Amino acid sequence: MTADRLDKLDHQIIETLARDARVSNRQIAGELGVTEGTIRTRLKRLQNERLIQFTVVTDFRMAGSPNLVMMGIHADPNRVPALAKKLSDIEAISCVIVLLGRYSLLAMGLFTSLETVNELIRKKIRTLDGVRDVETLVSVRNFKYDVRLARITPLKSPSRRARAKASPARTKKPRVKSRAAK
């Protein structure tokens, strides 16, 4: 299933989780008028198809990197897809976006020093085939950042085993027979 084939219920589930990802399956089911099993099945399918994922978003300062840096990259149009892939492979870069307009690409990351940014640009970005120029923008103060739009904090990629263990996000508790039933 692709994102354009999500039905109304899928969208309602996603909207509910976007407001509060800690809400229980039971609460979602009650709010949307379906069974808890329906919610559990839908969530599992959405996660397996990588249409949603659950993550903890921290304040930039909590990530230990107070400088949000955006790098506007002017590139040879024929090289943009390959550059986007190569930029995505750079661990220090948390977000890569292909743009129409002033820049061909926008790369973002959190950095502890501007010297680190300078070194990254000089040694890794400007040396890539197709990069014409890089303009650096440093965030001085963030007035609004909606964490539902994009997580830009560093993420360690979990191993396949860790993803497999994490996929059954909610498990049923064993039922306990009451004493009266004995």
Helices and strands as residue ranges (DSSP letters): G 3-5, H 8-19, H 25-32, H 36-48, G 60-63, E 67-75, G 77-79, H 80-88, E 95-98, E 105-111, H 114-120, I 121-125, E 131-138, H 160-166, G 179-181
